[in-house]
Amino acid sequence: MTEPPRLVLASGNAHKLAELRRALPDVRLELLGGDEEPVENGDDYEANARIKARFARSRIAQDAWALGEDSGIEAAALDGQPGVRTARWAAGDPVGRMLAALADVDDRRARYVSVLVAVGPGREELVARGEVGGTIARRAAGDEGFGFDPVFVPEGETRTVAELGDEWKRVESHRARAAAELDRMLAEARTVGGSGRTGPAPTTTG
């Protein structure tokens, strides 16, 4: 029986690790150890995710895949901000800052975006993207999730992500959607290249 792929996530965010583990139950996912972190100076999610993945790739066992993830929220009334700057923009009180920014705004449209970049044993790269559209509520509700989950209401739902809970996020979140796409790509890569040790393959985007 073929062993599940081993992925090492370049992140210190325990929430992201837990969410990705739920979304990728057939993958051995672990955190990259150490205190050193890469400089995330990319212009978009994919660039930052790639920076993290390549950073991890140089620090892990040859037979493992390195995984980088970058994500954010984009509010229509804020011209797509905070976007790639989400982590810095929302430091401390993400919900409070978003509610304050949209306090007198009728256009509540927003979307969550997540991009995953995996770098394989042969330095091949897989890129997966997941999005969830929705609106920003006028007040926080719910106890589960993190970040903007207490004020983000996904399309087709009447409750916030924090109210919908972890089971909803396991399948429907932006990160889960990106993970599902990555899972498919990993399966294809293993079918084509066996264990993934056969050398560089063309970059795949999705």
N, CA, C and O of each residue as an XYZ file, in Angstrom:
824
protein
N       0.844     -1.197      0.000
C       0.000      0.000      0.000
C       0.884      1.253      0.000
O       1.835      1.339      0.776
N       0.576      2.208     -0.854
C       1.364      3.426     -0.966
C       1.160      4.318      0.252
O       0.030      4.557      0.678
N       2.256      4.803      0.802
C       2.150      5.690      1.953
C       1.590      7.042      1.530
O       1.842      7.495      0.414
N       0.829      7.691      2.417
C       0.315      9.028      2.088
C       1.453     10.019      1.975
O       2.474      9.861      2.644
N       1.300     11.044      1.138
C       2.367     12.036      1.001
C       2.588     12.800      2.304
O       1.651     13.026      3.070
N       3.814     13.188      2.541
C       4.166     13.974      3.726
C       4.358     15.415      3.302
O       5.163     15.703      2.417
N       3.621     16.327      3.930
C       3.724     17.751      3.652
C       4.192     18.474      4.900
O       3.733     18.186      6.006
N       5.105     19.413      4.720
C       5.597     20.232      5.831
C       5.173     21.669      5.576
O       5.595     22.289      4.600
N       4.334     22.191      6.463
C       3.752     23.522      6.301
C       4.646     24.595      6.898
O       5.010     24.531      8.072
N       4.995     25.578      6.083
C       5.807     26.705      6.545
C       4.889     27.757      7.147
O       4.531     28.732      6.486
N       4.514     27.556      8.393
C       3.615     28.490      9.077
C       3.709     28.265     10.575
O       3.950     27.150     11.037
N       3.516     29.336     11.322
C       3.437     29.223     12.761
C       2.008     29.356     13.252
O       1.762     29.478     14.452
N       1.059     29.331     12.311
C      -0.350     29.536     12.630
C      -1.024     28.198     12.914
O      -1.296     27.427     11.994
N      -1.290     27.927     14.181
C      -1.889     26.655     14.568
C      -3.295     26.492     14.001
O      -3.721     25.373     13.717
N      -4.026     27.604     13.833
C      -5.371     27.535     13.258
C      -5.313     27.032     11.818
O      -6.119     26.193     11.418
N      -4.364     27.543     11.043
C      -4.213     27.098      9.652
C      -3.865     25.619      9.595
O      -4.412     24.876      8.780
N      -2.948     25.193     10.469
C      -2.551     23.791     10.492
C      -3.751     22.896     10.779
O      -3.955     21.892     10.097
N      -4.548     23.256     11.788
C      -5.713     22.451     12.147
C      -6.724     22.401     11.005
O      -7.284     21.344     10.713
N      -6.957     23.543     10.361
C      -7.922     23.594      9.269
C      -7.451     22.760      8.083
O      -8.245     22.047      7.469
N      -6.166     22.846      7.761
C      -5.636     22.069      6.639
C      -5.610     20.580      6.956
O      -5.819     19.758      6.063
N      -5.360     20.224      8.190
C      -5.397     18.808      8.565
C      -6.802     18.240      8.416
O      -6.967     17.099      7.986
N      -7.802     19.016      8.764
C      -9.179     18.552      8.578
C      -9.512     18.412      7.100
O     -10.235     17.497      6.703
N      -8.980     19.325      6.283
C      -9.281     19.313      4.851
C      -8.459     18.274      4.089
O      -8.835     17.877      2.986
N      -7.337     17.831      4.669
C      -6.448     16.867      4.007
C      -6.225     15.659      4.921
O      -5.106     15.435      5.381
N      -7.277     14.881      5.188
C      -7.151     13.780      6.147
C      -6.226     12.657      5.692
O      -5.744     11.885      6.521
N      -5.970     12.554      4.388
C      -5.143     11.462      3.869
C      -3.688     11.871      3.656
O      -2.916     11.140      3.035
N      -3.322     13.030      4.170
C      -1.962     13.549      4.025
C      -1.319     13.681      5.404
O      -1.978     14.088      6.360
N      -0.057     13.344      5.506
C       0.682     13.555      6.759
C       1.190     14.995      6.758
O       2.163     15.324      6.080
N       0.523     15.834      7.520
C       0.834     17.263      7.518
C       1.436     17.671      8.852
O       0.884     17.374      9.912
N       2.570     18.352      8.791
C       3.235     18.801     10.011
C       3.791     20.202      9.813
O       3.898     20.695      8.690
N       4.140     20.827     10.920
C       4.685     22.182     10.871
C       6.201     22.163     10.720
O       6.879     21.277     11.240
N       6.713     23.140     10.012
C       8.155     23.333      9.910
C       8.660     23.882     11.237
O       8.131     24.877     11.733
N       9.653     23.265     11.807
C      10.183     23.719     13.081
C      11.157     24.881     12.920
O      11.498     25.273     11.804
N      11.594     25.421     14.048
C      12.578     26.495     14.024
C      11.958     27.869     14.168
O      10.760     28.052     13.952
N      12.788     28.833     14.536
C      12.324     30.199     14.760
C      12.465     31.093     13.537
O      11.847     32.155     13.474
N      13.264     30.680     12.575
C      13.495     31.510     11.393
C      12.270     31.503     10.487
O      11.648     30.461     10.278
N      11.930     32.669      9.954
C      10.781     32.794      9.059
C      11.190     33.536      7.790
O      12.059     34.406      7.832
N      10.565     33.194      6.658
C      10.886     33.899      5.416
C      10.276     35.294      5.399
O       9.315     35.560      6.120
N      10.820     36.169      4.595
C      10.265     37.511      4.422
C       9.171     37.440      3.362
O       9.440     37.127      2.202
N       7.942     37.732      3.765
C       6.806     37.663      2.842
C       6.645     39.016      2.153
O       5.898     39.875      2.622
N       7.336     39.195      1.062
C       7.297     40.478      0.359
C       6.730     40.349     -1.047
O       7.023     41.169     -1.917
N       5.921     39.322     -1.270
C       5.298     39.132     -2.575
C       4.178     40.121     -2.826
O       3.644     40.724     -1.895
N       3.825     40.284     -4.098
C       2.763     41.216     -4.480
C       1.382     40.588     -4.456
O       0.379     41.296     -4.548
N       1.316     39.267     -4.333
C       0.013     38.607     -4.300
C       0.110     37.342     -3.453
O       1.186     36.979     -2.977
N      -1.043     36.670     -3.271
C      -1.076     35.482     -2.420
C      -0.136     34.395     -2.930
O       0.597     33.783     -2.153
N      -0.162     34.161     -4.233
C       0.662     33.088     -4.790
C       2.145     33.339     -4.555
O       2.891     32.420     -4.218
N       2.567     34.579     -4.734
C       3.983     34.901     -4.529
C       4.396     34.644     -3.084
O       5.464     34.084     -2.837
N       3.569     35.044     -2.137
C       3.904     34.821     -0.729
C       3.880     33.342     -0.370
O       4.744     32.864      0.366
N       2.889     32.613     -0.890
C       2.827     31.176     -0.627
C       4.052     30.475     -1.207
O       4.584     29.546     -0.599
N       4.494     30.913     -2.370
C       5.680     30.312     -2.998
C       6.942     30.617     -2.179
O       7.799     29.750     -2.008
N       7.051     31.833     -1.682
C       8.196     32.190     -0.828
C       8.272     31.243      0.371
O       9.346     30.741      0.703
N       7.143     31.005      1.010
C       7.106     30.125      2.180
C       7.457     28.689      1.805
O       8.236     28.029      2.492
N       6.871     28.214      0.701
C       7.102     26.826      0.294
C       8.564     26.586     -0.066
O       9.142     25.571      0.323
N       9.158     27.508     -0.801
C      10.566     27.343     -1.183
C      11.488     27.450      0.031
O      12.520     26.783      0.101
N      11.104     28.293      0.976
C      11.853     28.402      2.228
C      11.847     27.056      2.947
O      12.890     26.582      3.397
N      10.671     26.445      3.053
C      10.559     25.153      3.729
C      11.279     24.053      2.962
O      11.896     23.172      3.559
N      11.199     24.108      1.641
C      11.805     23.068      0.808
C      13.298     22.918      1.098
O      13.830     21.808      1.067
N      13.963     24.016      1.376
C      15.409     23.978      1.619
C      15.758     23.484      3.020
O      16.934     23.370      3.366
N      14.729     23.189      3.833
C      14.979     22.838      5.232
C      14.363     21.506      5.649
O      14.358     21.180      6.836
N      13.850     20.738      4.708
C      13.173     19.492      5.068
C      13.790     18.302      4.336
O      14.640     18.461      3.460
N      13.340     17.102      4.719
C      13.839     15.873      4.107
C      13.514     15.835      2.616
O      12.519     16.407      2.170
N      14.354     15.164      1.867
C      14.216     15.128      0.420
C      12.890     14.521     -0.028
O      12.338     14.941     -1.045
N      12.365     13.536      0.712
C      11.171     12.834      0.249
C       9.868     13.530      0.620
O       8.794     13.028      0.288
N       9.933     14.660      1.290
C       8.717     15.376      1.699
C       8.380     16.497      0.721
O       9.225     16.947     -0.053
N       7.130     16.933      0.776
C       6.681     18.118      0.040
C       6.661     19.299      0.998
O       6.257     19.166      2.154
N       7.094     20.444      0.516
C       7.013     21.685      1.303
C       5.745     22.426      0.911
O       5.409     22.508     -0.271
N       5.045     22.964      1.894
C       3.771     23.628      1.636
C       3.771     25.048      2.180
O       4.104     25.282      3.342
N       3.396     25.982      1.336
C       3.214     27.366      1.749
C       1.779     27.789      1.488
O       1.181     27.386      0.490
N       1.228     28.593      2.376
C      -0.147     29.079      2.209
C      -0.206     30.562      2.502
O       0.392     31.038      3.467
N      -0.919     31.283      1.678
C      -1.190     32.686      1.972
C      -2.660     32.936      1.692
O      -3.228     32.383      0.751
N      -3.259     33.758      2.503
C      -4.694     33.983      2.371
C      -5.051     35.376      2.844
O      -4.242     36.070      3.460
N      -6.266     35.767      2.549
C      -6.719     37.081      2.968
C      -8.189     37.269      2.686
O      -8.860     36.387      2.151
N      -8.669     38.425      3.054
C     -10.052     38.797      2.790
C     -10.042     40.076      1.965
O      -9.210     40.957      2.180
N     -10.965     40.173      1.029
C     -11.045     41.327      0.136
C     -12.452     41.911      0.214
O     -13.430     41.239     -0.113
N     -12.544     43.152      0.644
C     -13.834     43.831      0.761
C     -14.048     44.738     -0.445
O     -13.186     45.552     -0.775
N     -15.191     44.598     -1.096
C     -15.469     45.377     -2.304
C     -15.426     46.874     -2.033
O     -14.876     47.635     -2.829
N     -16.001     47.298     -0.919
C     -16.062     48.724     -0.605
C     -14.694     49.310     -0.260
O     -14.522     50.529     -0.231
N     -13.731     48.439     -0.001
C     -12.363     48.887      0.305
C     -11.438     48.643     -0.882
O     -10.221     48.548     -0.724
N     -12.027     48.542     -2.073
C     -11.246     48.311     -3.301
C     -10.393     47.050     -3.221
O      -9.253     47.020     -3.686
N     -10.971     46.010     -2.620
C     -10.276     44.731     -2.532
C      -9.299     44.607     -1.385
O      -8.626     43.585     -1.244
N      -9.217     45.632     -0.569
C      -8.333     45.582      0.596
C      -9.043     44.846      1.740
O     -10.272     44.775      1.743
N      -8.308     44.302      2.701
C      -6.853     44.370      2.845
C      -6.077     43.390      1.965
O      -4.872     43.561      1.784
N      -6.737     42.367      1.413
C      -6.090     41.483      0.460
C      -4.817     40.851      0.984
O      -4.805     40.254      2.061
N      -3.738     40.986      0.211
C      -2.477     40.351      0.579
C      -1.899     40.932      1.873
O      -1.001     40.336      2.468
N      -2.395     42.066      2.305
C      -1.941     42.708      3.545
C      -2.805     42.331      4.742
O      -2.677     42.939      5.805
N      -3.674     41.350      4.594
C      -4.654     41.030      5.628
C      -4.028     40.791      6.999
O      -4.499     41.344      7.993
N      -2.983     39.981      7.070
C      -2.393     39.640      8.371
C      -1.908     40.876      9.114
O      -2.102     40.991     10.324
N      -1.282     41.794      8.399
C      -0.778     43.019      9.042
C      -1.921     43.993      9.333
O      -1.959     44.611     10.397
N      -2.846     44.126      8.387
C      -3.974     45.051      8.514
C      -4.845     44.697      9.714
O      -5.365     45.575     10.402
N      -4.993     43.397      9.950
C      -5.937     42.938     10.968
C      -5.281     42.546     12.279
O      -5.938     41.967     13.144
N      -4.012     42.845     12.444
C      -3.299     42.427     13.650
C      -4.001     42.927     14.907
O      -4.316     44.111     15.030
N      -4.238     42.013     15.833
C      -4.844     42.387     17.106
C      -6.343     42.209     17.154
O      -6.847     41.411     17.945
N      -7.072     42.944     16.316
C      -8.536     42.916     16.366
C      -9.114     42.942     14.954
O      -9.618     43.978     14.521
N      -9.051     41.825     14.225
C      -9.528     41.819     12.844
C     -11.002     42.154     12.713
O     -11.393     42.898     11.813
N     -11.823     41.611     13.601
C     -13.263     41.858     13.526
C     -13.570     43.324     13.779
O     -14.326     43.942     13.029
N     -12.985     43.884     14.836
C     -13.236     45.284     15.163
C     -12.803     46.220     14.064
O     -13.502     47.188     13.764
N     -11.663     45.952     13.459
C     -11.184     46.850     12.404
C     -12.074     46.769     11.169
O     -12.368     47.792     10.549
N     -12.506     45.558     10.805
C     -13.369     45.431      9.631
C     -14.716     46.109      9.868
O     -15.216     46.810      8.989
N     -15.303     45.911     11.035
C     -16.586     46.546     11.332
C     -16.453     48.065     11.329
O     -17.350     48.767     10.861
N     -15.348     48.569     11.845
C     -15.135     50.019     11.851
C     -14.956     50.546     10.432
O     -15.475     51.611     10.097
N     -14.227     49.813      9.598
C     -13.974     50.257      8.225
C     -15.250     50.306      7.395
O     -15.367     51.114      6.474
N     -16.211     49.434      7.725
C     -17.462     49.369      6.959
C     -18.658     49.885      7.761
O     -19.804     49.567      7.446
N     -18.390     50.674      8.787
C     -19.451     51.111      9.698
C     -20.612     51.791      8.994
O     -21.766     51.514      9.322
N     -20.349     52.663      8.046
C     -21.411     53.409      7.370
C     -21.522     53.020      5.899
O     -21.934     53.826      5.066
N     -21.155     51.791      5.590
C     -21.111     51.332      4.199
C     -22.217     50.319      3.942
O     -22.404     49.377      4.711
N     -22.952     50.526      2.846
C     -24.016     49.590      2.477
C     -23.492     48.388      1.694
O     -24.032     47.287      1.807
N     -22.445     48.596      0.904
C     -21.881     47.496      0.117
C     -21.036     46.621      1.033
O     -19.914     46.986      1.385
N     -21.573     45.471      1.419
C     -20.902     44.589      2.376
C     -20.219     43.404      1.697
O     -19.747     42.495      2.380
N     -20.159     43.398      0.370
C     -19.590     42.254     -0.346
C     -18.107     42.054     -0.002
O     -17.347     43.009      0.155
N     -17.733     40.785      0.107
C     -16.341     40.443      0.408
C     -16.080     39.018     -0.054
O     -17.006     38.276     -0.379
N     -14.823     38.654     -0.078
C     -14.485     37.261     -0.372
C     -13.223     36.870      0.373
O     -12.318     37.678      0.581
N     -13.191     35.619      0.764
C     -12.006     34.992      1.326
C     -11.231     34.340      0.178
O     -11.834     33.751     -0.719
N      -9.907     34.444      0.203
C      -9.056     33.820     -0.812
C      -7.912     33.077     -0.120
O      -7.317     33.581      0.833
N      -7.617     31.885     -0.606
C      -6.476     31.117     -0.109
C      -5.714     30.536     -1.291
O      -6.318     30.019     -2.231
N      -4.394     30.620     -1.245
C      -3.546     30.004     -2.270
C      -2.527     29.103     -1.581
O      -1.848     29.512     -0.640
N      -2.435     27.876     -2.067
C      -1.467     26.906     -1.579
C      -0.437     26.636     -2.663
O      -0.786     26.439     -3.826
N       0.827     26.627     -2.281
C       1.905     26.237     -3.192
C       2.668     25.093     -2.533
O       3.154     25.225     -1.410
N       2.768     23.980     -3.237
C       3.522     22.826     -2.751
C       4.735     22.608     -3.649
O       4.614     22.598     -4.874
N       5.895     22.437     -3.039
C       7.129     22.177     -3.783
C       7.587     20.762     -3.449
O       7.829     20.432     -2.288
N       7.702     19.934     -4.484
C       7.977     18.524     -4.291
C       9.445     18.169     -4.180
O      10.312     19.040     -4.252
N       9.721     16.882     -4.004
C      11.098     16.402     -3.875
C      11.975     16.750     -5.074
O      13.182     16.941     -4.926
N      11.376     16.833     -6.253
C      12.126     17.190     -7.453
C      12.023     18.656     -7.805
O      12.339     19.060     -8.924
N      11.573     19.466     -6.832
C      11.375     20.912     -6.994
C      10.204     21.245     -7.926
O      10.060     22.391     -8.353
N       9.381     20.263     -8.238
C       8.167     20.562     -8.989
C       7.216     21.362     -8.104
O       7.216     21.188     -6.885
N       6.410     22.231     -8.698
C       5.517     23.096     -7.932
C       4.067     22.902     -8.362
O       3.754     22.826     -9.550
N       3.202     22.823     -7.369
C       1.767     22.742     -7.581
C       1.133     23.972     -6.944
O       1.509     24.363     -5.839
N       0.185     24.576     -7.628
C      -0.474     25.790     -7.133
C      -1.982     25.577     -7.143
O      -2.557     25.223     -8.173
N      -2.624     25.792     -5.996
C      -4.073     25.629     -5.884
C      -4.678     26.863     -5.225
O      -4.086     27.452     -4.320
N      -5.855     27.243     -5.686
C      -6.520     28.452     -5.189
C      -7.960     28.124     -4.797
O      -8.644     27.358     -5.476
N      -8.402     28.711     -3.700
C      -9.779     28.551     -3.260
C     -10.367     29.890     -2.856
O      -9.686     30.717     -2.249
N     -11.628     30.103     -3.191
C     -12.310     31.356     -2.860
C     -13.708     31.070     -2.319
O     -14.342     30.079     -2.684
N     -14.168     31.948     -1.453
C     -15.554     31.922     -0.974
C     -16.069     33.350     -0.954
O     -15.518     34.206     -0.263
N     -17.121     33.604     -1.711
C     -17.740     34.922     -1.697
C     -18.753     35.040     -0.579
O     -19.245     34.035     -0.066
N     -19.063     36.266     -0.202
C     -20.038     36.464      0.854
C     -20.194     37.932      1.190
O     -19.919     38.800      0.362
N     -20.636     38.207      2.403
C     -20.826     39.580      2.869
C     -20.299     39.715      4.298
O     -20.143     38.731      5.022
N     -20.031     40.956      4.675
C     -19.612     41.253      6.047
C     -20.840     41.658      6.853
O     -21.536     42.615      6.513
N     -21.092     40.913      7.925
C     -22.229     41.223      8.795
C     -21.991     42.546      9.529
O     -20.868     43.048      9.578
N     -23.048     43.092     10.088
C     -22.921     44.364     10.816
C     -22.539     44.166     12.277
O     -22.225     45.127     12.979
N     -22.566     42.933     12.723
C     -22.113     42.635     14.090
C     -21.567     41.213     14.129
O     -21.952     40.371     13.319
N     -20.688     40.956     15.052
C     -20.067     39.638     15.172
C     -21.038     38.631     15.779
O     -21.874     38.974     16.615
N     -20.906     37.369     15.336
C     -21.731     36.293     15.878
C     -21.000     34.967     15.711
O     -20.354     34.727     14.691
N     -21.108     34.112     16.720
C     -20.502     32.787     16.651
C     -19.212     32.681     17.436
O     -18.529     33.676     17.679
N     -18.885     31.445     17.833
C     -17.735     31.209     18.700
C     -16.623     30.386     18.055
O     -15.543     30.264     18.634
N     -16.857     29.826     16.883
C     -15.844     28.975     16.266
C     -15.057     29.751     15.210
O     -15.408     30.875     14.849
N     -13.978     29.119     14.724
C     -13.180     29.770     13.696
C     -12.233     30.801     14.277
O     -11.996     30.837     15.485
N     -11.692     31.641     13.401
C     -10.734     32.674     13.808
C     -10.736     33.777     12.763
O     -11.457     33.700     11.768
N      -9.927     34.804     12.991
C      -9.856     35.894     12.022
C     -11.187     36.609     11.856
O     -11.789     37.061     12.830
N     -11.639     36.708     10.606
C     -12.876     37.422     10.286
C     -14.111     36.524     10.320
O     -15.205     36.967      9.971
N     -13.950     35.274     10.734
C     -15.068     34.325     10.707
C     -16.319     34.819     11.435
O     -17.423     34.525     10.976
N     -16.204     35.558     12.551
C     -17.419     36.009     13.241
C     -18.244     37.040     12.474
O     -19.386     37.305     12.848
N     -17.685     37.633     11.397
C     -18.455     38.630     10.645
C     -18.605     38.275      9.166
O     -19.198     39.045      8.409
N     -18.083     37.131      8.743
C     -18.174     36.762      7.327
C     -19.319     35.779      7.122
O     -19.332     34.690      7.694
N     -20.287     36.187      6.288
C     -21.442     35.344      5.961
C     -21.265     34.839      4.528
O     -21.345     35.638      3.595
N     -21.029     33.544      4.322
C     -20.809     33.026      2.970
C     -22.067     33.121      2.106
O     -23.187     33.125      2.618
N     -21.867     33.197      0.806
C     -22.992     33.200     -0.127
C     -23.849     31.956      0.098
O     -23.332     30.850      0.256
N     -25.167     32.157      0.108
C     -26.085     31.050      0.303
C     -26.356     30.707      1.750
O     -27.162     29.822      2.036
N     -25.697     31.392      2.668
C     -25.885     31.141      4.096
C     -26.454     32.381      4.775
O     -26.353     33.491      4.253
N     -27.048     32.177      5.936
C     -27.583     33.295      6.713
C     -26.809     33.492      8.015
O     -27.086     34.420      8.774
N     -25.844     32.619      8.266
C     -25.040     32.693      9.482
C     -23.578     32.935      9.135
O     -23.133     32.664      8.020
N     -22.848     33.448     10.108
C     -21.415     33.676      9.901
C     -20.659     32.343      9.915
O     -21.181     31.320     10.358
N     -19.429     32.382      9.422
C     -18.588     31.186      9.446
C     -18.368     30.717     10.882
O     -18.310     29.514     11.140
N     -18.248     31.648     11.806
C     -18.057     31.293     13.213
C     -19.272     30.579     13.786
O     -19.145     29.787     14.720
N     -20.456     30.854     13.230
C     -21.662     30.140     13.641
C     -21.785     28.797     12.925
O     -22.237     27.816     13.516
N     -21.385     28.751     11.660
C     -21.471     27.513     10.882
C     -20.522     26.449     11.422
O     -20.840     25.260     11.392
N     -19.372     26.865     11.910
C     -18.488     25.962     12.624
C     -17.473     25.208     11.785
O     -17.397     25.361     10.566
N     -16.695     24.386     12.482
C     -15.568     23.703     11.865
C     -15.985     22.678     10.826
O     -15.259     22.467      9.854
N     -17.123     22.038     10.998
C     -17.549     21.050     10.005
C     -17.854     21.718      8.672
O     -17.554     21.161      7.616
N     -18.444     22.901      8.712
C     -18.666     23.646      7.461
C     -17.323     24.027      6.856
O     -17.122     23.879      5.651
N     -16.415     24.510      7.669
C     -15.113     24.947      7.166
C     -14.313     23.786      6.578
O     -13.536     23.982      5.643
N     -14.492     22.601      7.108
C     -13.723     21.449      6.646
C     -13.928     21.192      5.159
O     -13.032     20.678      4.489
N     -15.102     21.548      4.636
C     -15.422     21.294      3.230
C     -15.542     22.575      2.418
O     -15.143     22.607      1.254
N     -16.086     23.630      3.013
C     -16.513     24.791      2.238
C     -15.632     26.032      2.354
O     -15.803     26.964      1.568
N     -14.714     26.079      3.286
C     -13.912     27.298      3.436
C     -12.992     27.497      2.237
O     -12.739     26.566      1.473
N     -12.496     28.719      2.081
C     -11.545     29.008      1.005
C     -10.309     28.124      1.106
O      -9.775     27.667      0.095
N      -9.862     27.889      2.332
C      -8.678     27.052      2.532
C      -8.982     25.591      2.217
O      -8.143     24.888      1.654
N     -10.177     25.134      2.576
C     -10.572     23.759      2.268
C     -10.708     23.553      0.765
O     -10.352     22.494      0.249
N     -11.218     24.550      0.065
C     -11.361     24.429     -1.389
C     -10.002     24.380     -2.071
O      -9.799     23.608     -3.008
N      -9.078     25.198     -1.602
C      -7.720     25.140     -2.150
C      -7.077     23.792     -1.825
O      -6.379     23.216     -2.659
N      -7.313     23.295     -0.619
C      -6.739     22.015     -0.209
C      -7.288     20.865     -1.042
O      -6.545     19.948     -1.394
N      -8.580     20.902     -1.362
C      -9.175     19.850     -2.186
C      -8.539     19.819     -3.568
O      -8.281     18.749     -4.119
N      -8.288     21.001     -4.124
C      -7.632     21.082     -5.429
C      -6.195     20.576     -5.335
O      -5.727     19.862     -6.222
N      -5.499     20.944     -4.265
C      -4.127     20.477     -4.086
C      -4.091     18.963     -3.908
O      -3.199     18.300     -4.437
N      -5.039     18.419     -3.179
C      -5.110     16.979     -2.964
C      -5.228     16.242     -4.299
O      -4.574     15.223     -4.517
N      -6.066     16.768     -5.181
C      -6.223     16.181     -6.516
C      -4.906     16.249     -7.284
O      -4.509     15.277     -7.926
N      -4.231     17.391     -7.221
C      -2.962     17.553     -7.926
C      -1.887     16.613     -7.382
O      -1.105     16.049     -8.148
N      -1.848     16.445     -6.067
C      -0.872     15.540     -5.469
C      -1.110     14.107     -5.925
O      -0.165     13.373     -6.215
N      -2.385     13.713     -5.987
C      -2.712     12.366     -6.452
C      -2.252     12.168     -7.890
O      -1.711     11.117     -8.234
N      -2.465     13.172     -8.724
C      -2.032     13.091    -10.116
C      -0.510     13.033    -10.211
O       0.038     12.265    -11.002
N       0.169     13.841     -9.408
C       1.632     13.861     -9.434
C       2.206     12.514     -9.021
O       3.204     12.065     -9.584
N       1.584     11.870     -8.047
C       2.061     10.575     -7.584
C       1.775      9.490     -8.612
O       2.547      8.541     -8.748
N       0.660      9.626     -9.342
C       0.333      8.661    -10.389
C       1.336      8.742    -11.528
O       1.761      7.724    -12.075
N       1.705      9.967    -11.877
C       2.639     10.182    -12.984
C       4.065      9.872    -12.570
O       4.816      9.235    -13.308
N       4.431     10.331    -11.377
C       5.831     10.233    -10.973
C       6.128      9.270     -9.858
O       7.220      9.302     -9.292
N       5.175      8.402     -9.521
C       5.410      7.448     -8.449
C       5.510      8.149     -7.124
O       4.554      8.790     -6.689
N       6.652      8.043     -6.469
C       6.838      8.635     -5.145
C       7.125     10.113     -5.212
O       7.184     10.777     -4.177
N       7.310     10.654     -6.427
C       7.641     12.061     -6.552
C       9.130     12.307     -6.562
O       9.560     13.458     -6.485
N       9.941     11.246     -6.656
C      11.393     11.396     -6.601
C      12.029     11.381     -7.994
O      13.247     11.240     -8.103
N      11.248     11.521     -9.040
C      11.769     11.330    -10.387
C      12.355     12.584    -11.000
O      12.829     12.538    -12.135
N      12.340     13.713    -10.286
C      12.942     14.930    -10.827
C      11.911     15.969    -11.146
O      10.714     15.721    -10.999
N      12.348     17.140    -11.583
C      11.453     18.270    -11.803
C      10.377     17.976    -12.827
O      10.611     17.300    -13.829
N       9.194     18.498    -12.554
C       8.084     18.404    -13.492
C       7.600     19.805    -13.763
O       7.914     20.714    -12.994
N       6.848     20.020    -14.822
C       6.346     21.358    -15.111
C       5.466     21.867    -13.983
O       4.714     21.103    -13.378
N       5.562     23.157    -13.703
C       4.700     23.771    -12.706
C       3.254     23.630    -13.131
O       2.915     23.851    -14.293
N       2.386     23.256    -12.170
C       0.962     23.095    -12.442
C       0.206     24.141    -11.666
O       0.452     24.313    -10.472
N      -0.704     24.842    -12.302
C      -1.505     25.842    -11.605
C      -2.961     25.480    -11.716
O      -3.392     24.823    -12.663
N      -3.738     25.938    -10.694
C      -5.147     25.647    -10.708
C      -5.913     26.747    -10.042
O      -7.139     26.680     -9.954
